[in-house]
Amino acid sequence: MFSWLVRMALFCLRPMRRYGRMNRDDDEDDVGDDHEGDSLLWSREVERHSFGDFSMAVVQANEVVEDHSQVETGKGAVFVGVYDGHGGPEASRYISDHLFAHLMRASKERGAISEESLRAAFSATEEAFLTLVRRTCSLKPLIAAVGSCCLVGVIWKGTLLIANVGDSRAVLGSSMSSSSSNRSNKIVAEQLTSDHNAALEEVRQELKSLHPDDSHIVVLKHGVWRIKGIIQVSRSIGDAYLKRPEFSLDPSFPKFHLTERLQRPVLSAEPCVYTRVLQTSDKFVIFASDGLWEQMSNQQAVEIVSKHPRPGIARRLVRRAMSIAAKKREMRYDDLKKVERGVRRFFHDDITVVVMFIDSELLMVEKATVPELSVKGFSHTVGPSKFSIFFS
């Protein structure tokens, strides 16, 4: 009882900034010339986790932000989630509110965080969201067309586990010893996830092999490959109208209308899962929605992270991506910052970035003393993580 009271007292006495919402952008960076921040950009400059630090940033482009994200830190474990919604924010928000709890429940049943518990968490989240769609679609039919990419990473017992559906991406930055002893180690990018996007030839071939009798499974529309001429990602949480015949939308919604009745699922919610025992050369992982990767390569991103201080590094990546987007449209970055949400979407997508640093000397420390912290992008509820409920 006493320890519980102490923890609660410490929670109440912590500085307000730690438990406030993500900070609005108000700092100067190397990509702008003025001293005004971006009112649509939020960030957490740097926080501790059991194996190092993390930095987090989100910039809004849509009228309603469709990217959601979270970081959960605990004693000996850290969880990262990036959820890039489409068609609306309902699916990404739902994942942010429920997937972590499903993972903890599945991990407790199995006694470990594992590939199996990650797959179980994705499956449980998908089924629960489809149940929500079933309950509400009579009042809000378009919820059947709402979906989200889902990228999750967990570091536990010196192992990195990643599960992914969609085209958000996790990229590892590792040091490679130079052949010359006079030169510092080179940082090398390694993409840890596969992009489930019809823009890739291998994804189109996979879809054609799964649907050999459907000549319109992928369609080139206005120069962009789309599944059934509608959507680019081949895996997601949600998008019920492309998974269950009962959720088919009638012709009054032409953007989401299928020319023939759905006979079998077009999209999958099955994640690709990656496991890696972390090495001393592994320095950090960048978790980001495709809004970042549309603007820069994996190698460009890891070099930016490696060359700058940890505090504010996620914000730096987001602002660099926006600077590149502005240049593509032959405009100044400082002018892009003044474009309002909704209109901003014509220049760049919502962008979420979480940079997770890995300090190798901490990987061997069991249950390091760090704050049990829960941070969610665009959320007022920043507070203690629920990791301790399952892994105390």
N, C-alpha and C positions, 0 to 999 in steps of 0.2 A: 504493500500500500504506500509506504513512504517513498519508494523509488518512483512510483507512478506520479505521486504528488510533486516530487522534485522535477520530473520531466515536464509536467504541465506548467510548473512555475517558470522553468527555463524557457519554455515555448512562448509564454506570455511576455517575458522580459527581453526577448531577442529584439534587435533593431527592426523598426517597422519596414525598412527597405527590403529585408530578406523575405518578408511575407506580404509585400505589396505586389501589384501586378507587374508584368514585365515593363521595363523602363522605355518611355518613348525616346526616339532618336533625337539627341540634342547636341551631339559632339561633332567636332570637325574631323574629317578623314582625308586621306590623300587623293580622293577622287573628286573633290569639290573645291571651289574657290571661295565660297561664302561661309558664313558662320551660322547658317540656319540648318536645322535638322529636317528630317522627313516625318511629317505627322502621321504617316501610315506605316512607319517602321518601329518595331518594338524589339528589345533585346534584354538578355541577362548577360552581363559582361563576362563574369567568370564565377563559378561555384565549385566546390569540392565534391568529389565522389571517392569511393574506396580506393581507386587505383589512379587517381590524378585529379584533373580539373575538367570542367566542361563549360562551353560557351554556346549561347542559343540566340537565334534572331529570327524574326518573321516580318515580312513586308506584305501588305495587302494591296491587291490590284483590282479584284472583283468588287462589285457593289456590296456583296456580303462575303466575308472571307470564307474560303472553302478549305484552306489548309488548317489542320489542327495538329497539335504535337504535345509531347510530354516527356519529362525525364523524372524517373523515380530512383532516388539513391537510398541505399541501406547499408547495413554492416556486412561487408563482403560481397555486395552485388550492386549492379546498376542496370537500369532498364531505360531504353530510348525508344520512342515511337514517333514516326512521321506519317501523317495521314492526309493525303492529297485528294480532296473530294472533287467530284464533278456532278453537274446537274443540280447542285445545291449543297448546303453544309450539313445536312442531316446525318448522312452516313459517317463522315469523318468525325463529327461531334460525338456520335454514338460510340464509335470505336474508341475514341479518347476516354469516354466515360466507363467503358465496360471491358475492353480487351485485357488490360492489365489484371483486373480481378479474375477473369477467366484463366489467365496464365498462372496466377498464384494458386488458384484452386486446383488446376490440373497438376501443377508441380508438387503441391502438398500431397496429393493422392499418390504420386509416383515417387515421392521422396527426393526429387531432384528437378532442377530446371534442365530440360533436355529437348532434343528435336521432337520427340513424341509429345511433350507438353506444349510446345509451341504450335504444332499442328492441331492439337486438340483445342487450344485457345482460339485459333483462327476459325476452326469449324464451329465452335460454340458461338462465337461472335457473329458469324455469317447467319447461322440458323436463328439466332435471337433477333437480328435485324430484319430478316425476312418475316419473322412472326410479327414484328412491329409494323411492317409494310402491310401484311394481311389485315391487321386490325384497323389500320388507318386509311387504306387506299380508297375506300368508298367516299370518304370526305376529302381526301387529298390524292387524287389519282396519280399525279406526277411524282409522288414519292417512290413509285415503282421504277422510275428512271434515275433515281439518285444512287450514286455509288462512290467508292473511294479506293484509291491505291492504299496499300498498308505496308509500311516498312518498320520492322521491329528489330532491335538489337539488345542482347543481354551479355554482360560480362559477369561470370561467376566461376569461382575456383580456377582462375587463370585461363579460362576458356571463353572465347567469343562465339556466341551463337546469333545468327541473323536469319530472319524469315521475311519473305517479301512476296507481295502480289502487286503488279502494276509496274510503273516506270519511275518511281522514286529510286534512289540509288545510294548504296553505301560504298565508300571508297577508302581504302587503307593507305596511310602514308607510312612507308618504312624506309629506314636508312640503309644505304648500300655503301660499303667501304670503297673508297676511291683507290685506283691503282697507284696514285701518287700520295705519299705520306704527307706531302705539303698541302694537300687540298682537303677540305672538310668533307664529311660524308654526304653523298648525294641522296636526296629524298626521291623515292620512287612511288608512283601511284599504282595500286592494284584494285581493280573493281571487284567487289565481293558479291555483287548481285547481278542477276540477269534482268534486262529491260523487257517487260512483257508488253511490247508495243508493235503494232502492225507495220510500222515504218521499217522494221528489220526483216530482211528476207527469211531468216530462219524461223521467225514467228509466223510469217505468212505460210511457209511450207508446213509448219506444224498444224496450223488451222486447216489447211487443205487436206492434210492426211487424216485429220480427225473428222472432217466433213466432206468425204469424197463425192457425195451426190449433190452438193450445194455449190453451184458455180459462182454464186454471189457471196460466198462466205467472207471474202475480202474484195473491196471495190476501191479503185482509184478515183477519188472524188475531189475535184478542184486541186489536183496535184498532191493530195494527201491520201495515203492508204488507210481505209477504215473498215472495221468489221461490220458486215451487213450495211456498209455505207453510212454508219452512224458513229461508231466509237473507235478510238485508237487502241486502248489498252485491251489485252486479251485475258487478263485476270484482275479480279477486283473483289471487294466486299460490297454487297448490294447489287445494283443494276438488275433488280428482280425480273424486269420484263424480258431480259435476255437469258434468263435461267429457268423460269417456270412458266408454262402456258397459262396458268391461272392469272398471271400478272400482265398479260399482253394488253397493250394500250390500243384503243380504237383509233380510227383515222382522224378523229378530231385533234389528235396530237401528231401532226405530220412529221415533225422532227424526229420522233421516236417510233414511228409506225413501221412495222415489218410488213413486207409485201405478201408474206405467207405466214400462216400460223406456226408458231414455234413448236418443233417436233422434239427437239433435244436441246440441252443447254448450249448456248453459244460461247458464254464466258465461263471461267473456272474461278473458284476461290481457293484452290489448292496452292499453298505457298511453296516456293523453292526455299530450302533450308540449307544453311552453310554453317559449318563448325570449324573453328581454328583454335588450336592451342597457341596462345600468344607467346611471341618471342621477344627477346630484348631489343631486336631491331624494329619492332612494331611501335610506332610513336603516337599515332592518333588515327581515328576513324571519322570521316565526314559523312553524316547522314543528312540527306537533302531531298526535297521534292524536285521534280523535273524542271521546275522554274529556274533552278540554278544551273543545271546541266545543259539547258537550252542555250546558255550564254557562255559557258566556258568548258574546257576539257578537264578530265580527271587530273592530268598532270599540272595544268595551270592552277587548279584549286589547291592541290597539296603543296605546291611551291609557295603560294600566298600564305598558307598556314605556317609553313616551316620558317618563313622569313620574317614573321612579325610576332610581337608579344601575344601571350595567351589572352589577356583581358580584351574583350571586344572583338575577337577574331571572327566569330560568326557574323557579327554586324559588318565587319570589313568585307567578308565574302559576299554578303547580300548587296552591299553598296557597290562593290566592283561589278557584280552581275548587272545591276541597274545602269551603271556607267556604260557598259558594253551595249546594253539594249538601247540606250539613248543615242549612242554613236551610230548604231545601225539605222536609226531613223533621222540621222543628220541633225540632231538637236543636242543641246548642252545638258549635262547631268543635272545642273542646278535648276534648269527649266522643267525637267522631268519630275523632280521632287515636288513641284507645285501643281502637277496634274492630279485631279481628284480621283477617288476610288470609282470604279466602274469604267470611266474613260481610260484610266491607267491600264486596263486590261488589253488595250490595243497596242501597248508598248511592251508589257511583260506580264507574266503570270504571277499569282501568289507565289512567294518563295519562302520556304522554311529551311533553316540550316541548324544542325546541332553538331558541334565539333567536340568529340570525346577524346581527350588526351589520355595516354596510357604511360604511367611511370613504372618501368619494369621492376624497380626495387620494391614497389608496393604490392606487386602481384603475389609475393610470397607471404604477405602479412595477412593473417586470418582475422576477419572481423575488425578491420581498421576503424578507429574512432573518427567518424565523419557524421555530419548532420543527416538525419533521415528526412530527406527533403523531397517534396513533390512540386514540380513546376509544370504548368500547362500554358502553352501559347494562347494569348488572347483570353486569359482567365483571371478572375479576381481571386480564385481559390488556390493560392500558393501556400503550402503548409507542410506538415510532416507526412512522409511517405508511409504506405501501409506494408512495406516490406517486412517490418518487425513482427507483423501478425503471423507471418508464415516462416520467417527465417530469423528467429530471435537467438 
